[in-house]
Amino acid sequence: MIGFLLTLTLRQQLLRKSTLMLIVLSLLPVLVALLFRLSDNNEDPQTWTADVLYNGLIVTAVLPLTALMFGTSVLGDELEDGTAFYLLTKPMPRWEILMPKLIAPWILTSVLLVASTVISGLIAIDGGPRDVVFGAAVAMVLGSLVYSTVFVALSVMSSHALVFGLIYVFIWEGAVAGLFEGVRYLSVRHYTLGVADWTAGKVPDTFDAYVSGETALILMALVTAGASILANKRLQQAEIRERP
């Protein structure tokens, strides 16, 4: 049943118009990388790729927005319009319903972000050392998992998940975490940067991460597990409207 629901969810998401917008969004870093290569500048390609392309654009905007759109729609839309009624009335554990709804946005977000990260990074570095690209690609997979899980849980708890998700991404992670360093321990963005720095290997601190790689992995695991448990409990209590 999990495999069937996963396949169905992936198909539904791929047919949404918003998915085309997210594909276009994932191509933005590639365009920026091309402009960098064509421009006349003296910046170090690895430093520019880590600071501007990855930290400034992909991790800050493309990753959370992509995960937010996929995460809040896979289950939240069905709960809101009542189409989940028939599924939730079946005699099956709620976790079997939730699991594919967690995996689907993770897969979709990871595919788009890893492709965008690798292609844009290779263009920007242009044959140089690729440690930064490898580190960022690994971080995208793990960051996609945490963001997607959090946003799916948020969609189960609130019908305004998209709004709350935007507040988290741009107000909490963007403004508050920038002003108060301690808040960064509650920021998926900084977990992602910590993993990127850690897995980059030969170039530590390239991403200027506040959270160490080991700490980031622990926090990612805790947040992912906590959000999953919370979403499952809330789903068990959810009141689903039957479609007229």
PyMOL commands that set and color helices and strands:
alter all, ss='L'
color gray80, all
select helices_A, chain A and resi 2-14+17-38+45-73+76-81+85-88+94-125+131-157+161-179+181-186+188-200+213-237
alter helices_A, ss='H'
color red, helices_A
deselect
rebuild
show_as cartoon
